């Protein structure tokens, strides 16, 4: 399968991941202030959790590593704003036996999307746009885009795509991951959109592609968040990467989150992996030969999400690199109603609005990467758990969450006041890691806040 088919699956609630032979853990108040930056650690019992039961997190990591399911993994668990578990497992890569460090850098792919959504909603709070505004008001390149209907004919949009539809993946856009069977996705693949020089060129290429369906008629995971990044850039008058740095990363103390990995940090940037279909072993994508079935994963210069040293297309849908702790800063700010320490990035009312299910009952989740979409919805930039029993994982109604194509995932539980961040680097992971992390986290709770 081609790269576009694969990279688009940054879509999913990643199911499973890795472990390791080596592990470092911070639990029960053992962390130093320097080690956890400005997120302080606490003994689990002080926030209604069990230190003994949190050892299940360590066992989960060890098992993944021992079974060679992943090269390395970092897991971080917080409750009530305090770190109760923070551990690195395994090694840096399949061919790099150095122990994984907690501050190593991961491609977070689609975990970029919630960050981009928050950036846009900051501008919403400033009165820069309304959610029912047409996207073409800010991206006029998309004004005349046609819809490819069910009989293969191009037709006009019945109503123009809106800003709300960008945030909820209901705008009619796609990702191109069904290029072998779908005409719209085939057009995405042929357009080579990720090789665009910048977001302006990206919009020009997208403007030549048909929509997959009439805007507002259904959900389909898409490049909408990349268009969102362009809107942020145009509304703010600042390059998208600069806006994120000044308005999110610096206020939240996210010193290790960026599109382009700085030269002085490149040694901490981990290799990505695939499972070699020929032998079932982990394979570093940089070492995939040209004639291999996974060749589409190889590094391609000056292409977004394949080259992290020379970046000019800042993908709001999947381009960021980060650490577990950096992302925990962002997630904790959202759990705390837009506030981290003394820095406010959003109003709590805005956060609550983003964390509601915005899909109508008639909209089916599409391109979601999971077979069971019952009990799940979508808010503004986040997946929403509407019914844990139907979703199939222990947890709480109202969790907001997302994952990345290389197996990273996180969730925020406003009922139990939990934040979990998990980092690995494995494309199309077949492992049920997210579900297993849910079990390991919630079984450690001794004082539930659920009514």
C-alpha positions in Angstrom: 0.0 0.0 0.0 1.2 3.5 -0.7 2.3 6.1 1.8 -0.8 8.2 1.5 -2.9 5.2 2.4 -0.8 4.6 5.5 -0.1 8.1 6.7 -3.8 8.9 6.6 -4.4 6.3 9.2 -3.0 8.6 11.7 -6.7 8.7 12.1 -7.1 6.1 14.5 -7.6 5.5 18.2 -4.3 3.5 18.1 -5.0 0.1 19.5 -1.8 -1.2 20.8 1.8 -0.7 21.5 5.1 -1.5 22.9 7.0 -2.2 25.9 10.6 -2.7 27.0 13.5 -4.5 28.6 14.6 -1.4 30.3 12.3 0.8 32.3 12.5 3.8 34.5 9.6 4.7 36.6 8.4 7.6 38.7 5.5 6.8 41.0 4.5 7.5 44.5 6.3 10.8 44.8 9.8 9.5 43.8 10.3 12.2 41.1 12.6 15.2 41.4 11.2 18.6 40.4 13.7 18.9 37.5 12.7 15.5 36.2 9.0 16.3 35.9 9.5 19.9 34.9 6.5 21.9 36.2 4.1 19.0 36.6 4.7 17.7 40.1 4.5 14.1 41.2 2.6 12.8 44.2 2.1 9.5 46.0 -0.8 7.8 44.2 -2.8 7.2 47.5 -3.1 11.0 47.9 -5.2 11.3 44.8 -7.3 8.1 45.3 -5.2 5.6 43.5 -3.0 2.7 44.5 0.7 2.6 44.0 0.7 -1.2 44.2 -2.0 -1.4 41.5 -0.1 1.1 39.3 2.6 -1.6 39.0 0.2 -3.0 36.4 1.4 -0.2 34.1 5.0 -1.4 34.6 3.9 -5.0 33.9 2.2 -3.8 30.7 5.3 -2.1 29.5 7.5 -5.1 30.3 5.3 -7.5 28.5 5.2 -5.4 25.3 9.0 -5.2 25.3 9.6 -8.8 26.1 7.3 -9.9 23.3 9.1 -7.6 20.9 5.8 -5.9 20.1 7.4 -2.5 20.2 11.0 -1.1 20.6 10.1 1.3 23.3 7.3 3.1 25.1 6.8 6.0 27.5 3.6 6.2 29.6 2.5 9.0 31.9 -0.6 9.1 34.2 -1.9 12.1 36.1 -4.8 12.6 38.5 -6.0 15.9 39.8 -3.1 17.6 38.1 -0.4 15.4 39.7 1.8 12.8 38.1 1.3 9.4 39.7 3.1 7.3 37.0 5.8 8.3 34.5 7.9 5.5 33.0 10.1 4.8 30.0 10.4 1.2 28.7 12.6 -0.6 26.3 15.1 0.9 23.8 15.3 3.7 21.3 14.8 1.6 18.2 14.7 -1.9 16.7 18.4 -1.4 15.8 19.4 0.9 18.6 19.8 -0.8 22.0 20.4 2.3 24.0 17.7 2.6 26.7 14.8 4.8 25.8 14.7 8.0 27.8 11.5 9.8 29.0 12.4 12.9 27.1 13.0 11.3 23.8 11.1 12.8 20.8 8.2 11.1 19.1 6.2 11.7 15.9 2.8 12.4 17.4 1.1 12.5 13.9 -2.7 13.0 14.5 -2.3 14.1 18.1 -1.3 17.3 16.4 -5.0 17.8 15.5 -6.3 18.7 19.0 -3.5 21.3 19.3 -4.5 22.8 16.0 -8.2 22.9 17.1 -7.3 24.7 20.3 -5.3 27.3 18.3 -8.3 27.9 16.1 -10.6 28.2 19.1 -8.4 30.8 20.6 -9.1 32.9 17.6 -12.8 32.1 17.9 -12.7 33.5 21.4 -11.1 36.7 20.0 -14.1 37.1 17.6 -12.0 36.4 14.5 -14.7 34.1 13.0 -18.0 32.3 13.8 -18.4 28.5 13.5 -21.1 28.9 10.8 -18.8 31.1 8.6 -18.0 29.6 5.3 -14.4 28.3 5.0 -14.1 30.1 1.7 -14.2 33.4 3.6 -10.7 32.6 4.8 -9.6 30.1 2.2 -11.1 31.5 -1.1 -9.2 28.8 -3.0 -11.9 26.3 -1.9 -15.0 28.4 -2.9 -15.7 26.6 -6.1 -14.8 23.0 -5.1 -17.3 20.5 -6.6 -18.7 17.4 -5.0 -18.3 14.0 -6.7 -21.7 12.4 -6.3 -22.8 8.8 -6.1 -23.1 8.4 -9.9 -19.7 9.8 -10.5 -20.8 13.3 -11.6 -19.5 16.6 -10.3 -22.1 18.9 -8.7 -22.1 22.2 -6.8 -22.0 22.3 -3.0 -25.6 22.6 -1.8 -24.4 24.7 1.1 -20.8 25.9 1.5 -18.5 24.1 3.9 -18.3 25.8 7.3 -15.7 26.3 10.0 -17.6 24.0 12.3 -17.5 21.3 9.6 -13.7 21.6 9.4 -13.4 21.0 13.1 -15.7 18.0 13.0 -14.5 16.3 9.8 -17.9 16.8 8.2 -16.7 19.2 5.4 -16.6 16.6 2.6 -12.8 16.4 2.5 -10.9 13.1 2.6 -7.4 11.8 3.3 -6.9 9.5 0.3 -6.3 6.3 2.1 -8.7 4.3 -0.1 -7.0 5.4 -3.3 -7.2 1.9 -4.8 -11.0 1.8 -4.7 -12.3 5.3 -4.5 -12.1 8.0 -7.2 -11.8 10.9 -4.8 -9.1 9.3 -2.8 -7.3 8.4 -6.0 -7.3 12.1 -6.9 -5.8 12.9 -3.5 -3.0 10.4 -4.1 -2.2 11.7 -7.6 -2.1 15.3 -6.2 0.8 14.4 -3.9 -0.5 17.0 -1.5 2.1 16.4 1.2 4.9 17.5 -1.1 3.4 21.0 -1.2 5.9 23.8 -0.4 3.7 25.4 2.2 0.1 25.7 3.4 -0.9 28.1 0.6 0.3 25.7 -2.1 -1.4 22.9 -0.1 -4.8 24.8 -0.4 -4.2 25.3 -4.2 -3.7 21.5 -4.7 -6.7 20.6 -2.5 -8.9 23.1 -4.5 -8.4 21.0 -7.6 -9.8 17.9 -5.9 -13.5 17.0 -5.6 -15.3 16.7 -2.3 -16.2 13.2 -1.2 -19.8 14.2 -0.1 -21.9 17.2 0.4 -20.6 19.3 3.4 -22.4 18.6 6.6 -24.0 15.4 5.5 -21.7 13.0 7.3 -18.4 12.5 9.1 -15.2 11.4 7.3 -11.7 11.7 8.8 -9.8 14.1 6.6 -7.2 16.8 5.9 -9.7 19.3 7.3 -7.3 20.1 10.2 -4.5 20.9 7.7 -6.9 23.5 6.2 -7.6 24.6 9.8 -3.9 25.3 10.2 -4.0 27.6 7.2 -7.0 29.4 8.6 -5.1 30.0 11.9 -2.2 31.4 9.9 -4.4 33.8 7.9 -6.5 35.0 10.8 -3.5 35.5 13.1 -1.2 37.0 10.4 1.6 34.8 11.6 3.1 31.6 10.2 1.3 28.6 11.7 4.4 27.3 13.4 5.1 30.7 14.9 1.5 31.0 16.2 1.6 27.7 17.9 4.9 28.4 19.5 3.9 31.8 20.8 0.3 31.0 21.9 0.5 27.4 23.1 4.0 25.9 23.4 5.7 28.8 25.2 2.8 29.5 27.6 2.5 25.8 28.4 6.2 25.2 28.8 6.3 22.8 25.8 9.9 23.2 24.9 10.2 20.0 23.0 7.2 20.3 20.6 7.8 21.5 17.0 7.4 20.6 13.3 11.1 20.7 12.5 13.4 18.9 14.9 16.2 21.3 16.0 19.7 20.2 15.2 20.7 20.2 18.9 17.8 17.8 19.7 18.0 15.5 16.7 19.9 12.9 18.8 16.7 12.4 20.9 14.5 11.9 17.8 13.4 8.3 17.7 13.2 6.1 14.6 9.8 5.1 13.3 8.9 1.4 12.7 6.7 -0.9 10.8 6.1 -4.6 11.2 7.8 -6.4 8.4 5.1 -8.5 6.7 7.8 -10.9 5.5 9.0 -12.0 8.9 6.8 -10.3 11.5 9.7 -8.4 13.0 10.0 -4.7 13.8 11.8 -2.7 11.1 13.2 0.8 11.2 11.6 2.7 8.3 14.8 4.3 7.3 16.2 0.9 6.5 13.4 -0.3 4.3 14.8 -1.2 0.8 13.2 0.3 -2.3 11.7 -3.0 -3.4 10.2 -3.9 -0.1 6.4 -4.0 0.5 6.8 -1.2 3.0 8.8 1.0 0.7 6.3 3.8 0.8 7.2 4.4 4.4 10.8 5.5 3.6 12.0 9.0 4.2 11.2 11.4 1.4 13.0 14.7 1.4 11.0 17.9 1.7 7.7 16.0 2.2 5.6 16.7 5.3 5.6 13.9 7.9 8.4 12.0 6.1 11.2 14.7 6.5 11.5 16.3 9.9 14.8 18.2 9.3 13.6 20.4 6.4 10.0 21.4 7.0 8.1 24.2 5.2 4.6 22.6 5.1 3.3 22.8 8.7 0.7 20.0 8.9 -1.9 20.9 11.5 -3.3 17.4 11.0 -0.2 15.4 11.7 3.1 17.2 11.6 4.3 17.7 15.2 7.0 16.0 17.2 6.8 16.0 21.0 7.5 14.2 24.2 5.2 12.5 26.7 5.7 15.3 29.2 5.3 18.1 26.8 2.0 16.7 25.6 0.9 16.1 29.2 1.3 19.9 29.7 -1.2 20.4 26.9 -3.6 17.7 28.0 -3.5 18.8 31.6 -4.3 22.4 30.6 -7.4 21.0 28.8 -8.4 18.9 31.7 -8.1 22.0 33.9 -10.5 24.1 31.8 -7.8 25.7 29.7 -5.5 26.7 32.5 -2.0 25.4 33.4 -0.4 27.1 36.4 -1.1 30.8 35.8 -1.3 30.5 32.0 -4.7 30.4 30.5 -5.0 29.2 26.8 -8.8 28.9 26.6 -11.9 29.6 28.7 -13.3 26.6 30.5 -16.6 27.2 28.7 -14.8 26.8 25.4 -13.1 23.7 26.5 -16.4 22.1 27.6 -17.9 23.0 24.3 -15.1 21.4 22.4 -15.4 18.2 24.5 -19.1 17.6 23.6 -20.2 15.3 20.8 -21.0 17.6 17.9 -22.2 14.9 15.5 -25.9 14.4 14.8 -27.3 10.8 15.4 -27.5 10.4 11.6 -23.8 10.8 11.1 -21.7 7.7 11.0 -18.1 7.8 11.9 -16.0 7.1 8.8 -12.3 6.6 8.2 -12.0 6.2 11.9 -9.7 3.2 12.0 -11.8 1.1 14.4 -14.6 -1.4 13.6 -16.8 -0.5 16.5 -17.9 3.2 16.4 -20.8 2.7 18.8 -20.4 4.8 22.0 -18.1 7.2 20.2 -18.6 10.7 18.8 -16.5 13.7 17.8 -16.2 17.2 19.2 -14.1 20.1 18.0 -10.8 18.4 17.4 -11.2 15.5 19.8 -12.8 12.1 19.7 -15.5 11.8 22.4 -16.5 8.7 24.4 -20.3 9.0 24.7 -20.9 5.6 26.2 -18.0 3.5 27.6 -20.1 0.3 27.7 -20.8 0.6 24.0 -17.3 1.8 23.1 -15.9 -1.4 24.7 -13.3 0.0 27.1 -13.5 0.8 30.9 -13.6 4.5 31.3 -16.0 7.5 31.6 -18.6 9.1 29.5 -17.2 12.4 28.3 -13.6 11.3 27.8 -11.9 13.3 25.1 -9.1 11.7 23.2 -7.1 11.1 20.1 -4.2 9.0 18.7 -1.5 9.1 16.1 -0.5 6.9 13.2 2.6 5.7 14.9 0.7 4.4 18.0 0.8 7.5 20.3 -2.4 8.1 22.1 -3.8 10.2 25.0 -7.1 10.8 26.8 -8.6 13.2 29.2 -11.2 12.0 31.7 -13.1 14.9 33.2 -15.1 12.6 35.5 -12.1 10.9 37.2 -9.8 13.9 36.6 -7.4 11.7 34.7 -4.8 12.4 32.0 -3.0 9.6 30.3 -0.3 10.0 27.6 1.3 7.0 25.8 4.1 7.3 23.2 5.4 4.6 20.8 6.7 4.6 17.2 5.0 1.9 15.2 3.0 2.5 12.1 -0.3 0.6 11.9 0.2 -1.1 15.2 -2.0 -4.2 15.5 -1.8 -4.2 19.3 -4.7 -3.2 21.6 -2.5 -0.9 23.6 -5.1 1.8 24.2 -7.6 -0.6 25.7 -4.9 -2.2 27.9 -3.8 1.2 29.1 -7.4 1.9 30.1 -7.5 -1.2 32.2 -4.2 -0.6 33.8 -5.2 3.0 34.7 -8.7 2.5 35.9 -8.1 -0.6 38.0 -5.6 1.5 40.0 -8.3 3.9 41.1 -9.4 3.3 44.7 -11.6 6.4 45.1 -13.9 7.0 42.1 -15.5 10.4 41.5 -18.2 8.9 39.3 -21.7 9.4 40.7 
